Amino acid sequence: MLYDTVSYHQGNLNHQNCINTQNKDSKKKDFSGLPDNAFKKFELFFSKLGNARFFGHLELATIIKRAVKRAGIVAKYSRGFNPIMRLSFENALPLGMESEEERLFIYLEKELEPENIIIRLNSTLPEGLCFNKCRPFKSIEKTSSNQSVYTIRFPFVCLKKEKTDQFLNLSEFIVEDLSKKGKIRKIDLRQSVEKISFIDLKTIKIVLIKYNERIIRPYQILKECFKIDEDIINCTRIKKLRR
């Protein structure tokens, strides 16, 4: 009986050790079934042009995730009961804005070649979205400038050079808004506008810089500084140019 009892307890211990080992192994794997060291972080550059400007940020993220799956590319997922693909964007474009170059970060199988990733993803994307460059992530490049350059084409002539010159000659242009915590913030929009030039009567190029690390959008400049009606702004083609 003593031998049987010892054998029984030993069997339980072996069984428990087996379960523990399986649990430890499973913790090293994510939803894809591959271990963490099977993945590598990539940075991808893409354009969002034409009708693709009507994709909102959340919809865009869904489209990219779906493209990864359709291309048969294995991506890394988060842990937990609701695994999410490890995907992030450098910044979120407003609805209706085009861009010649945006950047996202994603964990994919480390053996994949960047050129192959681009080809496979582009074959599944809707018109207006296109990946142009892919490379293994190293570190965020520190640029010497926080500039963003945009072209703005109005549906008709609604902004004259005299008005932009008048604005550029101001020392400041203070507006207020609310933070996410409900606190009133002051923004000097004049300090955010580095340059405005006219391409033609209906098209301008504007160079914006961050204000206290906040991204200032053309929409805000048109509305607050030049009092252009929202309906007109919504019909205006705004494109962010490649840096």
C-alpha positions as CSV (number, residue, x, y, z in Angstrom):
1,M,0.0,0.0,0.0
2,L,2.9,2.4,0.8
3,Y,4.4,1.7,-2.6
4,D,1.0,2.3,-4.3
5,T,0.5,5.5,-2.4
6,V,4.0,6.8,-3.3
7,S,3.5,5.8,-7.0
8,Y,0.2,7.6,-7.0
9,H,1.6,10.8,-5.6
10,Q,4.6,10.5,-7.9
11,G,2.3,10.1,-10.8
12,N,0.4,13.2,-9.8
13,L,3.6,15.2,-9.5
14,N,4.8,14.1,-12.9
15,H,1.4,15.0,-14.4
16,Q,1.5,18.4,-12.7
17,N,5.0,19.0,-13.9
18,C,3.9,18.1,-17.5
19,I,1.0,20.6,-17.2
20,N,3.3,23.3,-15.8
21,T,5.8,22.7,-18.7
22,Q,3.0,23.0,-21.2
23,N,1.8,26.2,-19.6
24,K,5.3,27.7,-19.7
25,D,5.6,26.8,-23.3
26,S,2.3,28.2,-24.2
27,K,3.2,31.5,-22.5
28,K,6.0,31.9,-24.9
29,K,3.7,31.8,-27.9
30,D,1.0,34.2,-29.0
31,F,-2.2,33.8,-30.9
32,S,-0.3,32.9,-34.1
33,G,1.2,29.8,-32.4
34,L,4.7,31.0,-32.9
35,P,7.2,31.9,-30.2
36,D,8.2,35.6,-29.6
37,N,11.6,35.1,-31.1
38,A,10.0,34.2,-34.5
39,F,9.0,37.8,-35.1
40,K,10.7,41.0,-35.9
41,K,9.5,44.6,-35.9
42,F,9.2,46.2,-39.3
43,E,8.4,49.8,-40.3
44,L,6.4,50.3,-43.4
45,F,5.8,53.4,-45.4
46,F,2.5,53.9,-47.3
47,S,0.5,56.4,-49.3
48,K,-3.2,57.2,-48.8
49,L,-4.5,59.0,-51.9
50,G,-7.7,59.6,-53.9
51,N,-10.8,58.0,-52.5
52,A,-8.7,56.3,-49.8
53,R,-8.8,59.7,-48.0
54,F,-12.3,58.8,-46.9
55,F,-11.0,55.9,-44.7
56,G,-11.1,56.9,-41.1
57,H,-8.2,55.9,-38.8
58,L,-9.9,52.9,-37.2
59,E,-11.2,51.7,-40.6
60,L,-7.7,52.1,-42.0
61,A,-6.2,49.9,-39.2
62,T,-8.9,47.3,-40.0
63,I,-8.0,47.3,-43.7
64,I,-4.3,46.9,-43.0
65,K,-4.9,44.0,-40.6
66,R,-7.2,42.3,-43.1
67,A,-4.6,42.8,-45.8
68,V,-2.0,41.1,-43.7
69,K,-4.3,38.1,-43.2
70,R,-5.3,37.9,-46.9
71,A,-1.6,38.1,-47.9
72,G,-0.9,35.0,-45.8
73,I,1.6,36.9,-43.7
74,V,1.9,35.8,-40.0
75,A,1.9,38.7,-37.6
76,K,2.4,38.9,-33.9
77,Y,-0.6,39.3,-31.6
78,S,-1.0,40.6,-28.1
79,R,-1.7,38.2,-25.2
80,G,-4.9,37.7,-23.3
81,F,-8.5,36.7,-24.0
82,N,-8.9,39.0,-27.0
83,P,-5.6,38.9,-29.0
84,I,-4.9,42.0,-31.2
85,M,-2.5,42.3,-34.0
86,R,0.6,44.2,-32.9
87,L,0.2,47.2,-35.2
88,S,0.7,50.9,-34.6
89,F,0.8,54.1,-36.6
90,E,3.2,57.0,-36.3
91,N,0.2,59.4,-36.3
92,A,-3.5,59.3,-37.2
93,L,-4.6,61.1,-40.3
94,P,-7.9,63.0,-40.1
95,L,-10.7,61.8,-42.2
96,G,-10.6,63.3,-45.7
97,M,-6.9,64.0,-45.7
98,E,-4.6,62.5,-48.3
99,S,-0.9,61.7,-47.7
100,E,2.0,60.8,-49.9
101,E,3.8,59.1,-47.0
102,E,2.7,57.7,-43.7
103,R,4.5,55.2,-41.4
104,L,3.3,52.2,-39.4
105,F,5.0,49.6,-37.3
106,I,4.2,45.9,-37.2
107,Y,5.7,42.6,-35.9
108,L,6.0,40.0,-38.7
109,E,7.9,36.8,-39.2
110,K,11.6,37.7,-39.1
111,E,12.5,35.6,-42.1
112,L,10.4,37.7,-44.4
113,E,12.1,39.9,-47.0
114,P,10.9,43.5,-47.0
115,E,10.4,43.5,-50.8
116,N,8.2,40.4,-50.5
117,I,6.1,42.0,-47.8
118,I,5.4,45.0,-50.0
119,I,4.4,42.9,-53.0
120,R,2.1,40.6,-51.0
121,L,0.4,43.4,-49.1
122,N,-0.2,45.6,-52.1
123,S,-1.9,42.8,-53.9
124,T,-4.7,42.9,-51.3
125,L,-5.1,46.6,-50.7
126,P,-8.0,48.7,-52.0
127,E,-7.4,51.5,-54.6
128,G,-5.6,54.5,-53.1
129,L,-3.6,52.6,-50.5
130,C,-0.1,51.5,-51.4
131,F,3.0,50.4,-49.5
132,N,6.1,52.0,-50.9
133,K,8.9,51.0,-48.5
134,C,9.6,48.4,-45.8
135,R,12.6,47.8,-43.6
136,P,13.4,46.2,-40.3
137,F,12.8,48.7,-37.4
138,K,16.0,50.0,-35.8
139,S,15.1,53.2,-34.0
140,I,12.9,56.3,-34.5
141,E,14.8,58.7,-36.7
142,K,15.3,62.1,-35.0
143,T,14.6,64.7,-37.6
144,S,16.0,68.2,-37.3
145,S,12.6,69.7,-37.9
146,N,9.0,69.0,-36.9
147,Q,7.7,70.3,-40.1
148,S,4.7,69.0,-42.1
149,V,4.0,70.3,-45.6
150,Y,0.6,70.3,-47.1
151,T,-1.1,71.4,-50.3
152,I,-4.6,72.7,-50.0
153,R,-6.8,73.0,-53.1
154,F,-10.1,74.9,-52.6
155,P,-13.2,74.2,-54.7
156,F,-13.1,77.9,-55.7
157,V,-11.2,81.0,-54.9
158,C,-11.8,81.7,-51.2
159,L,-8.5,82.9,-49.8
160,K,-6.5,85.8,-51.1
161,K,-2.8,86.5,-50.7
162,E,-3.4,89.8,-48.9
163,K,-5.2,87.9,-46.1
164,T,-2.4,85.3,-45.7
165,D,0.2,88.1,-45.7
166,Q,-1.7,89.9,-43.0
167,F,-1.8,86.8,-40.9
168,L,2.0,86.1,-41.4
169,N,2.7,89.6,-40.2
170,L,1.1,89.0,-36.9
171,S,3.3,88.4,-33.8
172,E,0.7,85.9,-32.4
173,F,-2.7,84.4,-32.9
174,I,-4.0,82.9,-29.7
175,V,-7.0,80.5,-29.6
176,E,-8.3,78.3,-26.9
177,D,-9.5,74.7,-26.8
178,L,-10.2,72.0,-24.3
179,S,-7.8,69.2,-23.4
180,K,-9.0,65.6,-22.9
181,K,-9.2,66.3,-19.2
182,G,-11.5,69.3,-19.8
183,K,-8.8,71.9,-19.1
184,I,-8.6,75.1,-21.2
185,R,-5.5,75.3,-23.3
186,K,-4.1,78.3,-25.2
187,I,-2.5,77.8,-28.6
188,D,-0.5,80.3,-30.6
189,L,-1.4,79.3,-34.2
190,R,0.8,81.9,-35.6
191,Q,3.8,80.1,-34.2
192,S,2.6,76.9,-35.8
193,V,2.6,78.4,-39.4
194,E,6.0,78.7,-40.8
195,K,5.1,79.5,-44.4
196,I,2.2,80.0,-46.8
197,S,2.7,80.2,-50.5
198,F,0.3,80.3,-53.5
199,I,0.6,77.7,-56.2
200,D,-2.4,79.2,-58.1
201,L,-5.5,81.1,-57.2
202,K,-7.2,78.1,-55.7
203,T,-4.2,76.2,-54.3
204,I,-1.8,77.0,-51.5
205,K,1.1,75.2,-49.9
206,I,1.4,75.5,-46.1
207,V,4.3,74.5,-43.8
208,L,3.2,73.7,-40.3
209,I,5.3,72.9,-37.2
210,K,4.4,71.4,-33.9
211,Y,3.3,73.6,-31.0
212,N,4.4,72.3,-27.6
213,E,4.7,68.8,-29.2
214,R,1.1,69.0,-30.5
215,I,0.4,68.4,-34.2
216,I,-1.5,71.4,-35.7
217,R,-3.7,70.4,-38.7
218,P,-4.5,72.6,-41.8
219,Y,-8.2,72.3,-40.9
220,Q,-7.6,74.2,-37.7
221,I,-5.6,77.0,-39.5
222,L,-8.3,77.4,-42.2
223,K,-11.1,77.5,-39.7
224,E,-9.6,79.6,-36.8
225,C,-7.2,81.9,-38.7
226,F,-9.0,82.5,-42.0
227,K,-12.6,81.9,-40.9
228,I,-13.3,79.6,-43.8
229,D,-16.7,77.9,-43.5
230,E,-16.7,74.2,-42.5
231,D,-18.7,73.2,-45.5
232,I,-16.1,74.7,-47.8
233,I,-13.2,73.0,-45.8
234,N,-15.0,69.7,-46.2
235,C,-14.9,70.1,-50.0
236,T,-11.3,71.1,-50.0
237,R,-8.5,68.6,-51.0
238,I,-5.8,68.6,-48.4
239,K,-2.7,66.5,-49.1
240,K,0.3,65.9,-46.8
241,L,3.5,65.8,-48.8
242,R,6.3,63.4,-48.5
243,R,9.1,64.6,-46.2
